[in-house]
Structure formats: C-alpha cells, structure tokens
Amino acid sequence: MSHWYDTKGNPCYEVEKKKGGMRPSHLGDARKHGWVPSATSVWGDVIARPQLNNWIQTQLMQALWAELHSAAFSKDGGFETFEKLARNKYSKQQQVTMNRGTTIHDHLEIYFKGGDAPRENMFICDTVERKLSDVCGNSNWVAEASFAHASGYGGKIDLHNDDWVVDFKTKDFPPEPDVKKMVYDDQGCQLAAYNQGVGGGRRLLNLFIDVKTGAVLSWEHEDVGRFQEMFNHALALWKLIKKYDPSFMDRRIL
C-alpha cells in the first residue's frame, strides 16, 4: 500500500468512500489533490529489492512445506487445495510479522515522545535509548515527524534531530547476528531521502531490533551523497512511469 502526503507534510493515507467509511489512498487521489508519494513508496515502486524478495520466497516455501505435511492436505488432496492452504498460512505469518513490527514502532514513538510505553516492550525501548546514547550522544530526538519535499515526495521519520536521521528495523536475529548482513542499499536510500526531506546535513543511522530478545544493533550509512543521488534518480523514474510530477515550490516539515 502506497503512502501519500499533502504539500504541508500531513499524512493522507486514507480517503472517505462515497458510501461512508475509509479506504487506502491511491494515485488517482494524489493526482486530484496534488499529494506527494512517500520515499519508501517511490523506491518500492521502481527498484527491485532482491534481498527482500528472497526473504519473501523463503517464507512462502516454509509455508508450503508446512502445508505439504498438514493433515488437511493429506485429507483433501489436490494442488489447488494445497496452494490455497499454503498461501493462507503465508498471509497469516506475514500479518503477524507486520503487526509485531508496527507495535514495536508504536511503542517506541510513545516512549520518545515522553509517554509511558506499554510494559511488554519497555525493555526494547530502554535498549534503543541506550544504543542511541552510545552512538549519537545525548540528543533531543523528534519522533515520527512527517514532511513533504519540494521535489515531490514525503515521509515520516522514526527519529531525527539536528545531527541524525534514524530508522528502526525489526527482525528475528539469527543465533550469531552479523549486522553487515542486515544492511542493504535501499535502507541507506530511504534515510538519505529523509535527510534531504528535512534539509540535509545529517548522518544516517539504522537500528536493527531483535523482536525476540530486544537486542539492538546499529549501522551508520556513510555514503550519503551516493544514496541521495540513487533516490533522486528513482524519484525521477517514478514520475516518468506514473506520468505524475507532484513537485511544488517549497519544503514543509511538521
């Protein structure tokens, strides 16, 4: 699902349906209102992500393997039944993973806005704060600020201040995690887009969070200029593919 922002940086993720209720916003709504796409939507629409695709394929194969040995498949038989059961299992696994990551992000937002984060993830919140203190020093963090950039994209940043932009990635760590194996160019491009979106001049940091143990690993993306150029080329390609250029006059930050 694509995310959209108005030119003041306000999220416009949903619109009202004609018969009441809400639905996800799409490109047609953006054209009508002059909204800009999120940085992650731009990148995801035009750039292949082989590492993510490999992970998705692995998850799907694991779901297929589980259903292949299930009692339901043995009873009913037939590929269509097998495929339906496996895809349902995969969808449920994906939803659990996404919900778990969203919950941790939500609790970190509460925590860094000065609220009382739920006890279930307080250890993770404390560990993230300690890691940030070790890497970045004591800083005044702004949580979940959204923006719209004049070149025609927007976003919402997990954390930023005058020196850093930070993005959280929730994962299931292997027994002996190696942070270098968790790092990909698309993460650096996302952060570079955020950095550009709030005026530039900041350092780029990913924090990888183990959802099982609460362990936190950090990675600073140092090739800021290359990542920014990669994202801007992707943005230009996105505009050509979509036949839509949402550029406007000035940058807005909320």
One Martini backbone bead per residue (centre of mass of N, CA, C, O) as a GRO file, in nm:
protein
  254
    1MET     BB    1   0.093   0.038   0.025
    2SER     BB    2   0.058   0.360  -0.034
    3HIS     BB    3   0.196   0.674   0.059
    4TRP     BB    4   0.066   1.005   0.147
    5TYR     BB    5   0.121   1.370   0.099
    6ASP     BB    6   0.100   1.677   0.158
    7THR     BB    7   0.262   1.992   0.119
    8LYS     BB    8   0.273   1.997   0.457
    9GLY     BB    9   0.310   1.676   0.557
   10ASN     BB   10   0.046   1.536   0.566
   11PRO     BB   11  -0.111   1.260   0.611
   12CYS     BB   12  -0.280   1.054   0.326
   13TYR     BB   13  -0.384   0.737   0.360
   14GLU     BB   14  -0.693   0.828   0.354
   15VAL     BB   15  -1.032   0.802   0.226
   16GLU     BB   16  -1.351   0.868   0.157
   17LYS     BB   17  -1.624   0.705   0.087
   18LYS     BB   18  -1.923   0.737  -0.070
   19LYS     BB   19  -2.061   0.518   0.154
   20GLY     BB   20  -1.855   0.528   0.358
   21GLY     BB   21  -1.579   0.536   0.506
   22MET     BB   22  -1.256   0.386   0.444
   23ARG     BB   23  -0.965   0.418   0.222
   24PRO     BB   24  -0.701   0.380   0.045
   25SER     BB   25  -0.485   0.561  -0.109
   26HIS     BB   26  -0.420   0.683  -0.445
   27LEU     BB   27  -0.312   0.813  -0.736
   28GLY     BB   28  -0.579   0.955  -0.802
   29ASP     BB   29  -0.585   1.124  -0.543
   30ALA     BB   30  -0.317   1.267  -0.587
   31ARG     BB   31  -0.389   1.413  -0.846
   32LYS     BB   32  -0.635   1.571  -0.729
   33HIS     BB   33  -0.453   1.701  -0.463
   34GLY     BB   34  -0.127   1.704  -0.485
   35TRP     BB   35   0.024   1.466  -0.386
   36VAL     BB   36   0.284   1.285  -0.224
   37PRO     BB   37   0.508   1.045  -0.206
   38SER     BB   38   0.673   0.826  -0.050
   39ALA     BB   39   0.988   0.716  -0.036
   40THR     BB   40   0.914   0.409  -0.020
   41SER     BB   41   0.723   0.406  -0.264
   42VAL     BB   42   0.918   0.492  -0.478
   43TRP     BB   43   1.123   0.263  -0.445
   44GLY     BB   44   0.923   0.015  -0.459
   45ASP     BB   45   0.813   0.081  -0.757
   46VAL     BB   46   1.125   0.085  -0.920
   47ILE     BB   47   1.291  -0.112  -0.722
   48ALA     BB   48   1.461  -0.377  -0.674
   49ARG     BB   49   1.446  -0.638  -0.394
   50PRO     BB   50   1.615  -0.921  -0.357
   51GLN     BB   51   1.628  -0.971  -0.052
   52LEU     BB   52   1.326  -0.954   0.001
   53ASN     BB   53   1.238  -1.166  -0.206
   54ASN     BB   54   1.392  -1.400  -0.075
   55TRP     BB   55   1.242  -1.390   0.193
   56ILE     BB   56   0.958  -1.437   0.081
   57GLN     BB   57   1.020  -1.710  -0.050
   58THR     BB   58   1.097  -1.853   0.210
   59GLN     BB   59   0.828  -1.816   0.355
   60LEU     BB   60   0.658  -1.963   0.142
   61MET     BB   61   0.810  -2.236   0.153
   62GLN     BB   62   0.748  -2.290   0.450
   63ALA     BB   63   0.441  -2.295   0.412
   64LEU     BB   64   0.436  -2.523   0.204
   65TRP     BB   65   0.574  -2.738   0.379
   66ALA     BB   66   0.363  -2.742   0.602
   67GLU     BB   67   0.117  -2.819   0.415
   68LEU     BB   68   0.230  -3.081   0.293
   69HIS     BB   69   0.210  -3.206   0.612
   70SER     BB   70  -0.083  -3.180   0.642
   71ALA     BB   71  -0.390  -3.303   0.714
   72ALA     BB   72  -0.557  -3.144   0.507
   73PHE     BB   73  -0.401  -3.233   0.253
   74SER     BB   74  -0.421  -3.541   0.290
   75LYS     BB   75  -0.734  -3.540   0.269
   76ASP     BB   76  -0.798  -3.360   0.004
   77GLY     BB   77  -0.607  -3.273  -0.194
   78GLY     BB   78  -0.462  -3.111  -0.427
   79PHE     BB   79  -0.326  -2.821  -0.540
   80GLU     BB   80  -0.537  -2.603  -0.474
   81THR     BB   81  -0.553  -2.667  -0.175
   82PHE     BB   82  -0.256  -2.640  -0.111
   83GLU     BB   83  -0.220  -2.344  -0.207
   84LYS     BB   84  -0.434  -2.211  -0.029
   85LEU     BB   85  -0.319  -2.295   0.246
   86ALA     BB   86  -0.035  -2.174   0.209
   87ARG     BB   87  -0.121  -1.878   0.156
   88ASN     BB   88  -0.269  -1.840   0.421
   89LYS     BB   89  -0.029  -1.894   0.604
   90TYR     BB   90   0.153  -1.672   0.491
   91SER     BB   91  -0.035  -1.432   0.553
   92LYS     BB   92  -0.036  -1.474   0.858
   93GLN     BB   93   0.267  -1.445   0.901
   94GLN     BB   94   0.290  -1.159   0.785
   95GLN     BB   95   0.094  -1.022   0.984
   96VAL     BB   96   0.249  -1.083   1.239
   97THR     BB   97   0.509  -0.937   1.158
   98MET     BB   98   0.385  -0.656   1.106
   99ASN     BB   99   0.247  -0.616   1.382
  100ARG     BB  100   0.501  -0.635   1.553
  101GLY     BB  101   0.650  -0.393   1.426
  102THR     BB  102   0.429  -0.180   1.475
  103THR     BB  103   0.421  -0.199   1.782
  104ILE     BB  104   0.713  -0.114   1.834
  105HIS     BB  105   0.695   0.158   1.695
  106ASP     BB  106   0.467   0.273   1.871
  107HIS     BB  107   0.622   0.250   2.145
  108LEU     BB  108   0.862   0.429   2.062
  109GLU     BB  109   0.699   0.682   2.018
  110ILE     BB  110   0.596   0.715   2.302
  111TYR     BB  111   0.870   0.721   2.442
  112PHE     BB  112   0.997   0.973   2.263
  113LYS     BB  113   0.737   1.157   2.367
  114GLY     BB  114   0.716   1.089   2.696
  115GLY     BB  115   0.575   0.833   2.746
  116ASP     BB  116   0.413   0.529   2.841
  117ALA     BB  117   0.519   0.244   2.768
  118PRO     BB  118   0.453  -0.058   2.734
  119ARG     BB  119   0.580  -0.322   2.909
  120GLU     BB  120   0.638  -0.531   2.675
  121ASN     BB  121   0.857  -0.287   2.541
  122MET     BB  122   1.052  -0.146   2.748
  123PHE     BB  123   1.321  -0.284   2.698
  124ILE     BB  124   1.353  -0.192   2.407
  125CYS     BB  125   1.342   0.112   2.459
  126ASP     BB  126   1.588   0.123   2.648
  127THR     BB  127   1.792  -0.001   2.447
  128VAL     BB  128   1.766   0.212   2.228
  129GLU     BB  129   1.854   0.453   2.400
  130ARG     BB  130   2.138   0.345   2.467
  131LYS     BB  131   2.238   0.321   2.177
  132LEU     BB  132   2.203   0.618   2.104
  133SER     BB  133   2.395   0.725   2.322
  134ASP     BB  134   2.650   0.575   2.219
  135VAL     BB  135   2.641   0.689   1.915
  136CYS     BB  136   2.507   1.008   1.956
  137GLY     BB  137   2.433   1.083   2.221
  138ASN     BB  138   2.282   1.333   2.378
  139SER     BB  139   1.946   1.384   2.255
  140ASN     BB  140   1.690   1.562   2.077
  141TRP     BB  141   1.418   1.391   1.991
  142VAL     BB  142   1.218   1.333   1.700
  143ALA     BB  143   0.902   1.183   1.658
  144GLU     BB  144   0.730   1.123   1.378
  145ALA     BB  145   0.804   1.312   1.145
  146SER     BB  146   0.663   1.490   0.886
  147PHE     BB  147   0.697   1.537   0.519
  148ALA     BB  148   0.755   1.772   0.239
  149HIS     BB  149   0.905   1.782  -0.078
  150ALA     BB  150   0.955   1.977  -0.359
  151SER     BB  151   1.026   1.722  -0.554
  152GLY     BB  152   0.783   1.500  -0.470
  153TYR     BB  153   0.794   1.403  -0.154
  154GLY     BB  154   0.770   1.194   0.145
  155GLY     BB  155   0.741   1.144   0.515
  156LYS     BB  156   0.828   0.934   0.808
  157ILE     BB  157   1.024   0.969   1.100
  158ASP     BB  158   1.125   0.808   1.361
  159LEU     BB  159   1.407   0.978   1.395
  160HIS     BB  160   1.527   1.318   1.482
  161ASN     BB  161   1.780   1.572   1.437
  162ASP     BB  162   2.044   1.784   1.372
  163ASP     BB  163   2.240   1.505   1.311
  164TRP     BB  164   2.000   1.285   1.270
  165VAL     BB  165   1.876   0.987   1.107
  166VAL     BB  166   1.625   0.738   1.204
  167ASP     BB  167   1.579   0.375   1.159
  168PHE     BB  168   1.370   0.107   1.215
  169LYS     BB  169   1.442  -0.258   1.242
  170THR     BB  170   1.262  -0.547   1.252
  171LYS     BB  171   1.381  -0.872   1.381
  172ASP     BB  172   1.509  -1.203   1.341
  173PHE     BB  173   1.764  -1.317   1.490
  174PRO     BB  174   2.024  -1.490   1.479
  175PRO     BB  175   2.240  -1.647   1.687
  176GLU     BB  176   2.479  -1.487   1.501
  177PRO     BB  177   2.483  -1.174   1.449
  178ASP     BB  178   2.533  -0.971   1.142
  179VAL     BB  179   2.502  -0.651   1.050
  180LYS     BB  180   2.612  -0.663   0.753
  181LYS     BB  181   2.366  -0.866   0.664
  182MET     BB  182   2.133  -0.626   0.714
  183VAL     BB  183   2.256  -0.442   0.488
  184TYR     BB  184   2.114  -0.203   0.252
  185ASP     BB  185   2.069   0.035   0.013
  186ASP     BB  186   1.765   0.104   0.067
  187GLN     BB  187   1.817   0.215   0.353
  188GLY     BB  188   2.001   0.451   0.272
  189CYS     BB  189   1.796   0.585   0.078
  190GLN     BB  190   1.577   0.643   0.281
  191LEU     BB  191   1.752   0.824   0.467
  192ALA     BB  192   1.839   1.027   0.249
  193ALA     BB  193   1.554   1.126   0.191
  194TYR     BB  194   1.499   1.229   0.476
  195ASN     BB  195   1.734   1.424   0.495
  196GLN     BB  196   1.646   1.597   0.256
  197GLY     BB  197   1.352   1.657   0.369
  198VAL     BB  198   1.504   1.816   0.638
  199GLY     BB  199   1.778   1.969   0.483
  200GLY     BB  200   2.016   1.815   0.570
  201GLY     BB  201   2.334   1.729   0.733
  202ARG     BB  202   2.295   1.430   0.816
  203ARG     BB  203   2.305   1.131   0.969
  204LEU     BB  204   2.286   0.771   0.909
  205LEU     BB  205   2.055   0.546   1.094
  206ASN     BB  206   2.036   0.210   1.187
  207LEU     BB  207   1.807   0.004   1.383
  208PHE     BB  208   1.831  -0.325   1.499
  209ILE     BB  209   1.556  -0.535   1.614
  210ASP     BB  210   1.499  -0.789   1.837
  211VAL     BB  211   1.193  -0.940   1.900
  212LYS     BB  212   1.293  -1.160   2.112
  213THR     BB  213   1.534  -0.995   2.296
  214GLY     BB  214   1.603  -0.669   2.231
  215ALA     BB  215   1.825  -0.640   2.056
  216VAL     BB  216   2.079  -0.392   1.938
  217LEU     BB  217   2.176  -0.271   1.618
  218SER     BB  218   2.414  -0.072   1.431
  219TRP     BB  219   2.408   0.160   1.130
  220GLU     BB  220   2.614   0.361   0.932
  221HIS     BB  221   2.557   0.561   0.653
  222GLU     BB  222   2.816   0.722   0.463
  223ASP     BB  223   2.705   0.740   0.149
  224VAL     BB  224   2.510   0.991   0.104
  225GLY     BB  225   2.535   1.094  -0.190
  226ARG     BB  226   2.469   0.826  -0.332
  227PHE     BB  227   2.190   0.777  -0.205
  228GLN     BB  228   2.059   1.040  -0.298
  229GLU     BB  229   2.097   0.992  -0.601
  230MET     BB  230   1.941   0.731  -0.618
  231PHE     BB  231   1.671   0.842  -0.526
  232ASN     BB  232   1.637   1.071  -0.738
  233HIS     BB  233   1.628   0.877  -0.977
  234ALA     BB  234   1.381   0.720  -0.879
  235LEU     BB  235   1.190   0.963  -0.879
  236ALA     BB  236   1.212   1.028  -1.179
  237LEU     BB  237   1.107   0.751  -1.272
  238TRP     BB  238   0.836   0.758  -1.129
  239LYS     BB  239   0.720   1.002  -1.285
  240LEU     BB  240   0.731   0.867  -1.565
  241ILE     BB  241   0.561   0.616  -1.506
  242LYS     BB  242   0.308   0.782  -1.372
  243LYS     BB  243   0.259   1.062  -1.497
  244TYR     BB  244   0.371   1.227  -1.225
  245ASP     BB  245   0.427   1.566  -1.087
  246PRO     BB  246   0.449   1.679  -0.735
  247SER     BB  247   0.582   1.931  -0.746
  248PHE     BB  248   0.692   2.220  -0.558
  249MET     BB  249   0.811   2.510  -0.401
  250ASP     BB  250   0.825   2.398  -0.093
  251ARG     BB  251   0.929   2.298   0.217
  252ARG     BB  252   0.778   2.068   0.462
  253ILE     BB  253   0.746   2.056   0.826
  254LEU     BB  254   0.611   1.871   1.128
   0.00000   0.00000   0.00000
